[in-house]
Amino acid sequence: MSGRGMTASARAGVALSLTALVAGAVLWGSGAAEGEAAVHRDTQAERIMSGREVFDFDTVAEMASTSLAVVQAEVVQVAPGRSLGSEEEGGVDQARDVTLSVTASFKRPLVAAPSTIVMEEWGWDEDGHGYQVENVTWSEVGDKGFYFLTRSDAASRWQLVSTQGRALTDAQGALQSSAAPGSPLHSEIGSNHRDILAYELKRLLDTKNPAPDLPQPHAEPEIVPDADLEKPAPEDGAEEPMPDDSVDDGSEPVDGTEG
């Protein structure tokens, strides 16, 4: 179910993962002023937040090309992360720091294997209520999978390149994508096996023998200046449509009062 969005400070910072979300949802990732989070923190997400993202991938190749790092890893620790926002801005939100033990790196040298890196995911609101973003369920220690990453704006932190950017594996090697069920990317990942995906990523991201079918990275959209966000939409010459219950025959008062 959906719930209250993140603070204005949290919404301001997500440069790479998400852009402005639809009404009532959060922006995932951030880089604004830090604050203090609530002492209480839910142990599981109570809500699902939705939004419009910068990147929308149809294939693994597109996502791999756009990501700064692509790794196979295991979650070895989860802890409360940085707090963002302030009471003056509407509240404080807190990230979760997910420590990944990298067992294979398909894009080097940004992330080596073996190594550990910290990935941010969301999160808690100012009351400590937990929420997940889209289909990115909260990570748990012992999770294994593939992570398509970009830099967070927090020092030494990473984040998923989009909420599509995680594929968890089970003991048999089956894959569960965080992409929306029914989407082309979800279907592609779900129809593969862990070993097949690893082989494909090695092939696609082989710098010595570049794959001819590796697409160009998705370009980031232009950032709209804050001042422009408050400007009214430009006039296109079209007239406002009459309401469905209006006959526009002169029988309705022009001042909005009933006759």
Buried (B, 14 or more C-beta within 10 A) or exposed (E): EBBBBBBBBBBBBBBBBBBBBEEEBBBBBBBBBBBEBBEEBBEEBEBBBBBEBBBBBBBBBBBBBBBBBBBBBBBEEBEBBBBBBBEEBBBBBBBBBBBBBBEBBBBEEBBEBEEEBBBBBBBBBBEBBBBBBBBBBBBEEEBBBBBBBBBBBBEEBBBBBBBBBBBBBEEEBEBBBBBBEEBEBBEBBBEBEBEEBBEBBEBBBEEEEEBEEBBEBBEEEEEEEEEEEEEEEEEEEEEEEEEEEEEEEEEBEEEEEEE
